[in-house]
């Protein structure tokens, strides 16, 4: 385990590398996402520009130190380093009417984000890098950022899959509201349009070395 010394709000390891907290990651991701959403709103966002149907889900990462200037995700990490993956759930706020944000967020519907990790080098499941979190939508809010913290314990190429479920107010599953995250390269207004301009179908992948 790497020992660390704190320096203000940022932890600095004995090797000199910078470490951050999940809240710092969340703040950095939310700022970038808000800027992209503001750009999309300013362009008019026609009804056909929203994600297909009611909602969409993105993954962004992994990161080791996403502080200003905001870097690209780190796809190569050292064994034992902590990395962060941002899960982003977006409720369509433009189409159809009433929108998903109007209905699901207003009623504070619960949702869950689950993740699992496979080591494709050893062809094994990394059970320590799996989990689930439960949240509720907030009236007036169309997007939700949750930060997943992972500390890999084995070498090899890792693939992380994120899955989302929106459930009913009584806790029962709502079958139409299930999906998985699409990996995002960068945040821009194309996140909120149909197509795959800045994302592709695939899991979060990173290599762990000793």
N, C-alpha and C positions, 0 to 999 in steps of 0.2 A: 504494500500500500504506500502510495506517495504521501509524504508528510507535506503540510502546507503551512504558510504563515499568512495571516490576513494583513491587507494593506488597504485601509479604508473599507469600501464595500467589495473590493476585488481581492480574491485570494491569489497569492503568488506562490507557486511550488518552489521547492529548493533548487530545481533545475532552471528556474527563471521563467517558466511558461505561465501565462495568465489563465486563471480559472474564474468562472462566473457563476452566478446563481440562476435558478430557474426563473425567478421574477425578472432578472435583468434580461434574460432571453425573451421572455414574454413581452416586455416593454419594447424591445428592439423590433420584434416581429410585428407587433401591433402597429407600431409607427409606420413601418414599411407597407403593411396591408392597408392602413387608413389612407396613405398617400395614393396607392393604386386605386382604391375605391373612389376617392375624391376625383381622380382623373377620369374614371369611368362615368361618374355622375355628371361631370362637367361636359362630357361629350354628348349627353342627351340620353344614353342608354335606351334605345328603342325596345319595344316589348320583346322582340325576338332575340335581344342581346343577353338575356339572363341565362343562367345555367339551365339545362334541360329540366323541365318540370319544376319541382318545388325547392330542391336543395342540392348542394354539391359539397364535396369534402376534399381537402388537399393535405399533403404532407410536405414539409420543408425541412431539410437538414440532411445529415446531422451536423451540429455545430459544436465547436469546442470553446470559442471565445467570440461570440457575435456582438462585439462592442463597436462603437464608431471608430473608424469607418466600417460599415457593415460588410463583412467578407462573404465570399461564396461558401457554400457548405464544405465541410472537411470530409473527404471520402477515404482518407487514410489516417488512422489513429493508432496510438500506441496501446499495448495491452495495459489495462487498468485505468486508462484515461476515461473521464466522464464526458459523455456527449449528450446533446439535447436535440430532440426532434419536435418540431411544432406541428400540432394537429389543428387544422383550420376547418371549421364547419360554417358554411355560408347558406343562409336562408334567402331564397329569391325575394327581392323586394320590388320587382318591376312587373312580373307576369307569372301566372295568370292573376286575375282579380277575383276575390281578395287574395293577396299574396301569401306566401308561406310565412313571411315575417309578420303579416297582419294576424294570421291565425295561430301559428305555433308559438311565437314569442309572446303574444298578448296573453295567452293562457298559461305561460310559464311551463310548457311541456318539458318533461325530463328527457335527457338523452344520455347515451353512454358511448365511450370510446374505448375499444379494446385493441391490444397490439400483441403480436407474437413475432418471434425472431428465429430464423433458421440459419445455421452455419452451413453454407453450401459447399465449403471446402471439406469438412468432415462428414457432411450429410447427416447432421444431428440437429435436434431442436434445442435452442438455448432457453431452457425453462426459467432461468433467473432473469431473462430479458423479456418477460411477458407480463401483462397486467391489464387492468380495466379500471376506468374511472367513471363516476356518475355525476352529472351536472344537470342544471335546469336552464332553459332559455329565459331571457330577461325582456320584458316588454320594451319595445322600441329599439332593440338591438338585433341587427341582421347577421353579424358574424361573431364567431367564438373561437378564441385561441387557447389551446391547452398544451402545456409543455410536458413532454415525456423525457425522463432522465434515465440514461442507460450507462452502466459501467461494465463493459465486456470482460469476461474472465478467460476467454480462450482465443487463440489465434485463428485466423481464417477470414474469408469473405462472409459478411453477415447481411441478411436481407430481413428488413422489418416491414411487416404488413399492418396497416391500421384499418380497423373496421368500425363503422358507426351504426347505432340504432337509435331511433326516436320512438319512445314508448308513450302509451296513453296516460292520462292523469291518474288512472286507477292502478298503474303499474303493469298493466298487461301489454304484451308486445303489439306493435302496429306493423304488420307484415310489409306494407308498401314502403315503409321508411327504413330501409336498410341499405347499406352501401359500403364501399371501401375508398380509401384515399388515393388520389392520383398525385404522383410526385411532381412538385413544382420546381422549375429551374430558377425563376426569379419572379418578383412581384411587379406586375404592371396591369394596365386596365384590361388586357386580354383575359385575365382570370375570370372576368365577369361577362364574357361573351361566349357564344357557342364555338366549338372547335377545340383545338389543342395547341394554341399558339405558343404558350410558355409552360406546357406541362406534357407529360406523356404517361402512358399506362405502364406502371411498374412499381415495385416496392422501393423503399429507401435502402440503398446498398452502400456498405463501407467495408474496408479491409482493416483487419486488426493485426498488428505485427508486434513482436517482442523487442 
